[in-house]
Amino acid sequence: MTPMERCEYFALVARPWMNSVALMLGGPVYLVGSCLVSETPGDIDLRCMMEREHVIALWGEDALGHDWTPGRYLHHREMLKQSRRMTRSIGRHMVKGVVMRVDFQIETTLYSEVDGLPIMREGRPHLRLDDVPMAHFTAGLGNP
């Protein structure tokens, strides 16, 4: 099984959980990193792509700073909490017989005006894990 085939299987297994996370946090969830290209990945890197304003709405203006403020602690606590939960529940589905650590992070990003998708790092492979329509993430922003 190629790394991409393995990741597509993982996406099917993880989709219900990733849909819940995407709806809870308000942004699509992607598999990134070594899992997509390596036969022996080090961990499972998951990224929830959110607009800066949404991160601030959840954890406050200080969540994105460099100082360890209450908002930043809450933001990082959420990522640690999700990483641990996902490691216990879906970390065993990437490589058969091995529980892999899930590294879940919330990244701020811009969204394309062309297709409405997050602008990803160029040249880096990624696989979207949720199938929530992008219109759901803009609920309550502007006109219905």
N, C-alpha and C positions, 0 to 999 in steps of 0.2 A: 504494500500500500504506500503510495507516495505521500509526502507531507500534506499536499493540498487535499487529497482524498481523505486523509485522516482528519483534517480540519473541517471538511464538509460534513463528515459524520458527526464530529463534535458539535458543529452548528445545529444539526438536527436535534441532538440530545439536549443541548443547552437552550434552544429557542424559547421554551416556555418561561424559564427563569430570566432570560435576557429581555423578553417582552415586559415582564414585571418590573425589572430594573429600569428599563428605558422609560416606561410610563411613570414610575415613581420619581425619577430624577429629571425627566424632561429632555432626553437626548438619546440618539441612537448609540448602540454598543457595538464595538468592533473588536475583532481578534487581530492583533498585530504581532510583530516580532518574529522570533526564531521558529515558532511552531509552524509557520507557513512555508518555511524553506528548509528546515533542518530535520534530518532523520532522528536526531537526539536533542530535542529542545530542552532548554534549561528550566523553563517554567511556561505558564500560560499567561500571556500578556493581554489583558482586556482593557479597553478604553471607552468610557462614556464621553461622547463629544457634546459639550454644552456651550452655549453662548455665555459670554462674561456676565451679562445682566442676570441670567438665570442662576449662576453660581452666587452672585451677590444677593439675589433675592432669598436664596436658601440659607446662606451662612454669614451674610453681612459683607460690607465693603472691605473689611480687614481680612477676609478669607484668602485673598489672592496676594497679600503682601509678603514680604520676606521676613518680617518679625513674627515671633510666635505669639499671636494674639488669640483671644477666645474664639473668634471666627475661624482662624486658620486651624486651631486645634480641632474644632468641630468638623471642618472640611476633611482633614486628614483622618479623624476618627471614623468618618463614614467610609472612606476608602479602605482603611484597615479592617473594619467590620465586614464589608462586602468581600474583601479578599479572603478572610478567614472562613466565612460562610460558604463561599464558592469553592474553596479548596476542599472543604468537607463534603460538599454535595456533588459537584461536577468535576472536580480535579482528577477523578479516577477514570474519566471517559476519554482522555486524549491519548494516553498510551496504556494499552491493556495490561492490567496487573500492577500498575504503578500509580500511586496518588501523586499528582503533580501540583505544585504550589501555584495558586492563581494570584497574579499581581493585577489587581483592579485599580485603575486610576481614573479620575475625572479630569479631563482636559478642557480648557477653554479654546474655542475655535471660532472662525468666521464661517458663514454659510454662503455658498455660491448663489448668485442672483440668477444664474442660468437654470440649474436643476434643483436648487434648494437643499442640496446635500452639503455636509461639512467639507471644508477644504482640507484635504489630507496632505501629509508630507509627501512631496514628489519623490518618486522612485522607491517608496516603501510599500511593500505588499500589505493589504488589509482585506478582511472579510467581515461583512456586516453580519451580526448574529441575531438581531431582532428583526421582526418584520412589521413593526408598527409604522403606519403611514406617517410621512413627515408632517402632514397637516395637523396631526395630533399635538405635535410639539409647539405649535404656534397658538394653541387655544388660549383665548383671553388676551392675546396681543393684537390690538387694533380691531378691525371689523370682523364679525363672525364668519 
